[in-house]
C-alpha cells in the first residue's frame, strides 16, 4: 500500500509542475514564445493547450502576416480534437479536411 501511495504522490507532483509551466506561458506577454510553444503543443498532439494559446494569439496577430498561420494551426487543433464543426468554421485549409470527412460520412450513410 505504501508503494502505491508514493507513486500517486510522484505523479501528482509531476502534474502540478507541468501545469505551472503551462500557466506561465499562458500568462506571458512574449507572444513569439507563445506562438512557438503553441506549435510545439500542436506537434505533440496536445491540442487543448495549443488551442488555448492560439486562441489568444488570434487577437494579437489579427491583420498581420502571421494571422493566416495562427488561423491554420488553430483550425487544425480543432480538427485534431475531432471537433469538425468548429474546424469547418475556421478560415483555413482545415476546412478541406472537414469537408472530406463529411463527404465520406455521406457516402457511408447512403
C-alpha positions as CSV (number, residue, x, y, z in Angstrom):
1,X,0.0,0.0,0.0
2,X,2.8,2.4,0.9
3,X,4.4,1.8,-2.5
4,X,1.3,2.8,-4.4
5,X,0.9,5.9,-2.2
6,X,4.5,7.1,-3.2
7,X,3.7,6.5,-6.9
8,X,0.5,8.6,-6.7
9,X,2.3,11.4,-4.9
10,X,5.1,11.3,-7.5
11,X,2.6,11.7,-10.4
12,X,0.7,14.4,-8.6
13,X,3.9,16.4,-8.2
14,X,4.8,16.0,-11.9
15,X,1.3,17.1,-12.9
16,X,1.4,20.2,-10.7
17,X,4.8,21.3,-12.1
18,X,3.9,20.7,-15.7
19,X,0.7,22.6,-15.2
20,X,2.6,25.5,-13.6
21,X,4.9,25.7,-16.6
22,X,1.9,26.0,-19.0
23,X,0.3,28.7,-16.8
24,X,3.5,30.7,-17.0
25,X,3.4,30.5,-20.8
26,X,-0.3,31.4,-20.9
27,X,0.3,34.5,-18.7
28,X,3.4,35.6,-20.6
29,X,3.4,38.7,-22.8
30,X,6.1,37.2,-25.0
31,X,3.9,36.4,-28.0
32,X,6.7,34.8,-30.0
33,X,7.3,32.4,-27.2
34,X,3.6,31.6,-27.0
35,X,3.5,31.0,-30.8
36,X,6.5,28.7,-30.6
37,X,5.1,26.8,-27.6
38,X,1.7,26.5,-29.2
39,X,3.3,25.0,-32.3
40,X,5.2,22.6,-30.0
41,X,2.0,21.5,-28.3
42,X,0.4,21.1,-31.7
43,X,3.3,18.8,-32.8
44,X,2.9,16.8,-29.6
45,X,-0.8,16.5,-30.3
46,X,-1.7,18.3,-27.1
47,X,-4.4,20.2,-29.0
48,X,-6.2,21.5,-25.9
49,X,-3.1,23.5,-24.7
50,X,-2.3,24.6,-28.2
51,X,-5.9,25.8,-28.8
52,X,-5.7,28.0,-25.7
53,X,-2.5,29.6,-26.9
54,X,-3.7,30.0,-30.5
55,X,-7.0,31.5,-29.3
56,X,-5.1,34.3,-27.6
57,X,-2.7,34.8,-30.5
58,X,-5.6,35.3,-32.9
59,X,-6.4,38.7,-31.5
60,X,-2.7,39.6,-31.1
61,X,-1.8,38.8,-34.7
62,X,-5.1,39.9,-36.4
63,X,-4.4,41.8,-39.6
64,X,-0.7,40.8,-39.6
65,X,1.3,38.5,-41.9
66,X,1.3,35.8,-39.1
67,X,-2.5,35.8,-38.7
68,X,-3.0,33.2,-41.5
69,X,-0.6,30.8,-39.9
70,X,-2.2,31.2,-36.5
71,X,-5.6,30.6,-38.0
72,X,-4.3,27.5,-39.8
73,X,-2.9,25.9,-36.6
74,X,-6.0,27.0,-34.6
75,X,-8.3,25.2,-37.0
76,X,-6.0,22.2,-37.2
77,X,-6.2,21.9,-33.4
78,X,-10.0,21.7,-33.6
79,X,-9.7,19.1,-36.3
80,X,-7.2,17.1,-34.2
81,X,-9.7,17.1,-31.4
82,X,-12.3,15.8,-33.8
83,X,-14.4,19.0,-33.4
84,X,-15.2,19.1,-37.1
85,X,-17.9,21.8,-36.8
86,X,-15.6,24.3,-35.2
87,X,-12.8,23.4,-37.5
88,X,-15.0,23.9,-40.5
89,X,-15.9,27.4,-39.4
90,X,-12.2,28.4,-39.4
91,X,-10.9,30.2,-42.5
92,X,-8.1,27.8,-43.3
93,X,-7.1,24.6,-45.1
94,X,-8.6,22.5,-42.3
95,X,-12.0,23.2,-43.8
96,X,-11.0,20.9,-46.8
97,X,-10.2,18.1,-44.4
98,X,-13.5,18.5,-42.6
99,X,-15.4,18.7,-45.9
100,X,-13.7,15.4,-46.9
101,X,-14.9,13.8,-43.7
102,X,-18.5,14.9,-44.3
103,X,-18.3,13.5,-47.8
104,X,-17.1,10.2,-46.5
105,X,-19.8,10.0,-43.9
106,X,-22.4,10.9,-46.5
107,X,-21.2,8.1,-48.8
108,X,-21.3,5.6,-45.9
109,X,-24.8,6.5,-44.9
110,X,-26.2,6.5,-48.5
